[in-house]
Amino acid sequence: MIRYRSVSDIQLSYHSRNSDFSKTCGFDEWRYDELLDIDENRLAHEILFASGASVRIELENQMISLVKK
């Protein structure tokens, strides 16, 4: 489980012409993700899905934690 705190922006994008996103029941499989260093104070977690959709979550540095369930 990933927990985000102090989120400043969430962006969701997909291109329905270039993918089957409109035919799926969700985002499909989580394919790739990365943490990006925006500046001294902010990070972004970008997640790319098999459907072509992507989610970008911007947050303050050190405001992300991984929790094992």
Secondary structure, 3 states (H helix, E strand, C coil): CEEECCEEEEEEECCCCCCCHHHCCCCCCEEEEEEEECCCCEEEEEEEECCCCEEEEEEECCCEEECCC
